[in-house]
Amino acid sequence: MPQLKTLTGESALAFLLLHDHEHAQHLGFHIPLKSKQSSSAVATAAEDVVVDMPGSLTVFTTSQPGEPLAQDITVTIPGLYIAFMHRGPFSYPSLIPYPVEDCTNVPGTLYLRGQNPGIESNGFNAQQYPPYPGVPSPGRVTIDFWNDNRITGVFKTNVSNYISGGTGSWFPINDRQSV
């Protein structure tokens, strides 16, 4: 079996936006999760250790129908004694046809690049996947957090997000105009 490539903290966070950490090994990657380390002293490159802590998400829509969307979004991580809160409207876009659904204390995991985010303003993007037929809960929510320099964290609710995978091949096509 080929050796797994260890992802840097920032690369791991980008990977975790789309995949579960369990899928990394199947794809040839190793994500150095802090919860999987035998001790906190094992990792000498603390910046590349990905802290994974349980938390919860609460979303409450505060705007009225027909108004620009405004929501209170709170991610709470009790084990790190931190919470992230957004209150009010969004910078972009102002009209969102399918916002993140209201929810209360939905369990999830916060992934951080080696350290707690600074107690400061962070940008964020929140996205919700559609629910699956017959599943009573809303789809998985992912939120990426960032500052002026880099991605600082990823929060994912624990709702399943199924994927399909396999192999395929790229091949040349004759008519370049048809692409």
Sine and cosine of phi, psi and omega as CSV:
sin_phi,cos_phi,sin_psi,cos_psi,sin_omega,cos_omega
0.00,0.00,0.73,-0.69,0.01,-1.00
-0.91,0.42,0.44,-0.90,0.01,-1.00
-0.94,0.35,0.66,-0.76,0.01,-1.00
-0.96,0.28,0.61,-0.79,0.06,-1.00
-1.00,0.01,0.85,-0.53,0.04,-1.00
-0.97,0.23,0.82,-0.58,0.01,-1.00
-0.99,0.17,0.60,-0.80,0.13,-0.99
-0.92,0.39,0.24,-0.97,0.00,-1.00
-0.83,0.55,-0.72,0.69,-0.02,-1.00
-0.92,0.38,-0.65,0.76,0.04,-1.00
-0.90,0.43,-0.62,0.78,0.02,-1.00
-0.89,0.45,-0.66,0.75,0.01,-1.00
-0.90,0.44,-0.67,0.75,0.04,-1.00
-0.89,0.45,-0.66,0.76,0.04,-1.00
-0.88,0.48,-0.69,0.72,-0.08,-1.00
-0.94,0.35,-0.30,0.95,0.09,-1.00
-0.89,0.45,-0.54,0.84,-0.08,-1.00
-0.94,-0.33,-0.42,0.91,-0.12,-0.99
-0.80,-0.60,0.35,-0.94,0.16,-0.99
-1.00,0.10,0.47,-0.88,-0.04,-1.00
-0.87,0.49,-0.45,0.89,0.01,-1.00
-0.91,0.42,-0.39,0.92,-0.03,-1.00
-0.99,0.14,-0.25,0.97,-0.08,-1.00
-0.85,0.52,-0.76,0.65,-0.05,-1.00
-0.88,0.48,-0.65,0.76,0.02,-1.00
-0.87,0.50,-0.53,0.85,-0.02,-1.00
-1.00,-0.06,0.10,1.00,0.07,-1.00
1.00,-0.03,0.28,0.96,-0.04,-1.00
-0.87,-0.49,0.42,-0.91,0.13,-0.99
-0.86,-0.51,0.79,-0.61,0.09,-1.00
-0.96,-0.29,0.89,-0.46,-0.04,-1.00
-0.97,0.23,0.98,0.21,0.01,-1.00
-0.95,0.30,0.71,-0.70,0.00,-1.00
-0.87,0.49,-0.59,0.81,-0.03,-1.00
-0.92,0.40,-0.31,0.95,-0.01,-1.00
-0.99,-0.14,-0.07,1.00,0.01,-1.00
-0.97,0.24,0.59,-0.81,0.00,-1.00
-0.94,0.33,-0.46,0.89,0.10,-0.99
-0.39,-0.92,0.31,-0.95,-0.01,-1.00
-0.94,0.34,-0.30,0.96,-0.01,-1.00
-1.00,0.09,-0.14,0.99,-0.06,-1.00
-0.90,0.43,-0.68,0.74,-0.10,-0.99
-0.99,0.10,0.92,-0.40,0.06,-1.00
-0.99,0.12,-0.49,0.87,0.04,-1.00
-0.99,-0.10,0.97,0.24,-0.10,-0.99
-0.86,0.52,-0.46,0.89,0.01,-1.00
-0.90,0.44,-0.46,0.89,-0.04,-1.00
-1.00,-0.08,-0.12,0.99,0.10,-1.00
-0.96,0.28,0.71,-0.70,0.01,-1.00
-0.98,-0.18,0.93,-0.37,0.04,-1.00
-0.96,0.28,0.78,-0.62,0.02,-1.00
-0.82,-0.58,0.91,-0.40,-0.09,-1.00
-0.77,-0.63,0.66,-0.75,0.05,-1.00
-0.93,0.36,0.51,-0.86,0.03,-1.00
-0.34,-0.94,-0.28,-0.96,0.00,-1.00
-0.53,-0.85,0.37,-0.93,-0.01,-1.00
-0.85,-0.52,0.72,-0.69,0.13,-0.99
-0.78,-0.62,0.75,-0.66,0.03,-1.00
-0.78,-0.63,0.74,-0.67,0.02,-1.00
-0.69,-0.72,0.86,-0.51,0.01,-1.00
-0.98,0.19,0.81,-0.58,-0.05,-1.00
-0.96,-0.28,-0.22,0.97,0.00,-1.00
-1.00,0.07,0.31,-0.95,0.05,-1.00
-0.99,-0.12,0.41,-0.91,0.04,-1.00
-0.81,0.59,0.68,-0.73,-0.02,-1.00
1.00,-0.03,-0.29,0.96,0.06,-1.00
-1.00,-0.01,0.36,-0.93,0.14,-0.99
-0.84,0.54,0.63,-0.78,-0.07,-1.00
-0.87,0.50,0.72,-0.69,0.14,-0.99
-0.69,-0.72,0.74,-0.68,-0.01,-1.00
-0.62,-0.78,0.47,-0.88,0.23,-0.97
-0.99,-0.16,0.85,-0.52,0.01,-1.00
-0.86,-0.51,0.84,-0.54,-0.02,-1.00
-0.79,-0.62,0.81,-0.59,0.13,-0.99
-0.93,-0.38,0.87,-0.50,-0.06,-1.00
-0.91,-0.41,0.77,-0.63,0.01,-1.00
-0.83,-0.55,1.00,0.05,-0.08,-1.00
-0.85,0.52,-0.61,0.80,-0.05,-1.00
-0.92,0.40,-0.34,0.94,0.05,-1.00
-0.96,-0.29,-0.02,1.00,-0.01,-1.00
0.85,0.53,0.64,0.77,0.03,-1.00
-0.71,-0.71,0.37,-0.93,0.11,-0.99
-0.55,-0.83,0.48,-0.88,0.10,-1.00
-0.91,-0.41,0.69,-0.73,0.02,-1.00
-0.68,-0.73,0.72,-0.69,0.19,-0.98
-0.89,-0.45,0.72,-0.70,0.04,-1.00
-0.76,-0.64,0.78,-0.63,0.13,-0.99
0.97,-0.25,-0.43,-0.91,-0.07,-1.00
-0.97,0.26,0.09,-1.00,-0.03,-1.00
-0.94,-0.34,0.50,-0.87,0.03,-1.00
-0.91,0.42,-0.62,0.78,0.00,-1.00
-0.42,-0.91,0.46,-0.89,-0.58,0.81
-0.95,0.31,0.29,-0.96,-0.05,-1.00
-0.98,0.18,-0.48,0.88,0.06,-1.00
-0.94,-0.35,0.91,-0.41,-0.05,-1.00
-0.89,-0.46,0.93,-0.37,-0.07,-1.00
-0.94,0.35,-0.46,0.89,-0.03,-1.00
-0.74,-0.67,0.98,0.22,-0.01,-1.00
-0.96,0.28,0.19,-0.98,0.13,-0.99
-0.87,0.50,0.74,-0.67,-0.05,-1.00
-0.94,0.33,0.53,-0.85,0.09,-1.00
-0.86,0.51,0.63,-0.78,0.01,-1.00
-0.36,-0.93,0.29,-0.96,-0.02,-1.00
-0.74,-0.68,0.86,-0.51,0.09,-1.00
0.77,0.64,0.75,0.66,0.07,-1.00
-0.97,0.23,0.83,-0.56,-0.04,-1.00
-0.91,0.42,0.53,-0.85,0.03,-1.00
-0.27,-0.96,-0.18,-0.98,-0.01,-1.00
-0.74,-0.67,0.70,-0.71,0.13,-0.99
-0.98,-0.17,0.78,-0.63,0.08,-1.00
-0.94,-0.35,0.78,-0.62,-0.02,-1.00
-0.82,-0.57,0.49,-0.87,0.03,-1.00
-0.99,0.12,0.99,0.12,0.19,-0.98
0.96,0.29,-0.30,0.96,-0.07,-1.00
-0.37,-0.93,0.32,-0.95,0.07,-1.00
-0.90,0.43,0.55,-0.84,0.09,-1.00
-0.91,0.41,0.46,-0.89,0.05,-1.00
-0.90,0.44,0.52,-0.86,0.06,-1.00
-0.98,0.22,1.00,0.08,-0.10,-0.99
-0.33,-0.94,0.03,-1.00,0.03,-1.00
-0.95,0.30,0.70,-0.71,0.09,-1.00
-0.79,-0.61,0.59,-0.81,0.20,-0.98
-0.97,0.22,0.31,-0.95,0.05,-1.00
-0.42,-0.91,0.40,-0.92,0.16,-0.99
-0.77,-0.63,0.80,-0.60,0.04,-1.00
-0.92,-0.39,0.71,-0.71,-0.03,-1.00
-0.67,-0.74,0.64,-0.77,0.04,-1.00
-0.84,-0.55,0.77,-0.63,0.06,-1.00
-0.99,0.17,0.48,-0.88,0.02,-1.00
-0.92,0.40,0.51,-0.86,0.05,-1.00
-0.96,0.29,0.37,-0.93,0.04,-1.00
-1.00,0.02,0.54,-0.84,0.01,-1.00
-0.83,0.56,0.70,-0.71,0.03,-1.00
0.99,0.13,-0.09,1.00,0.03,-1.00
-0.99,-0.12,0.86,-0.51,-0.12,-0.99
-0.94,0.35,-0.42,0.91,-0.08,-1.00
-1.00,0.06,0.36,-0.93,0.09,-1.00
-0.92,0.38,0.22,-0.98,-0.01,-1.00
-0.93,0.37,0.20,-0.98,0.00,-1.00
-0.86,0.50,0.62,-0.78,0.10,-1.00
-0.94,-0.34,0.73,-0.68,0.15,-0.99
-0.86,-0.51,0.64,-0.77,0.04,-1.00
-0.74,-0.67,0.82,-0.58,0.13,-0.99
-0.96,-0.27,0.66,-0.75,-0.01,-1.00
-0.92,-0.38,0.58,-0.82,-0.02,-1.00
-0.43,-0.90,0.40,-0.92,0.11,-0.99
-0.89,-0.45,-0.28,-0.96,-0.04,-1.00
-0.91,0.41,-0.35,0.93,-0.13,-0.99
-0.97,-0.24,-0.53,0.85,-0.17,-0.99
-0.17,-0.98,0.13,-0.99,0.15,-0.99
-0.95,0.33,0.71,-0.70,-0.06,-1.00
-0.93,-0.37,-0.34,0.94,-0.01,-1.00
-0.11,-0.99,0.26,-0.97,0.07,-1.00
-0.67,-0.74,0.76,-0.65,0.12,-0.99
-0.91,-0.42,0.71,-0.70,0.03,-1.00
-0.74,-0.68,0.74,-0.68,0.13,-0.99
-0.95,0.30,0.36,-0.93,-0.09,-1.00
-0.99,0.14,0.16,0.99,0.02,-1.00
-0.93,0.37,0.68,-0.73,-0.01,-1.00
-0.89,0.46,0.58,-0.81,0.07,-1.00
-0.74,-0.67,0.99,-0.14,-0.11,-0.99
-0.98,0.20,0.54,-0.84,0.03,-1.00
-0.74,-0.67,0.29,-0.96,0.14,-0.99
-0.88,-0.47,0.64,-0.77,-0.01,-1.00
-0.55,-0.84,0.31,-0.95,0.01,-1.00
0.03,-1.00,-0.54,-0.84,0.05,-1.00
-0.80,-0.61,0.38,-0.93,0.06,-1.00
-0.40,-0.92,0.01,-1.00,-0.03,-1.00
-0.70,-0.71,0.62,-0.79,0.19,-0.98
-0.99,0.14,0.54,-0.84,0.03,-1.00
-0.52,-0.86,0.47,-0.88,0.00,-1.00
-0.96,0.28,0.51,-0.86,0.13,-0.99
-0.88,-0.48,0.48,-0.88,-0.13,-0.99
-0.98,0.19,-0.60,0.80,-0.10,-1.00
-0.99,-0.14,0.99,-0.13,-0.02,-1.00
-0.91,0.42,-0.39,0.92,-0.01,-1.00
-0.95,0.31,-0.34,0.94,-0.07,-1.00
-0.99,0.12,-0.11,0.99,-0.04,-1.00
-1.00,0.07,0.00,0.00,0.00,0.00
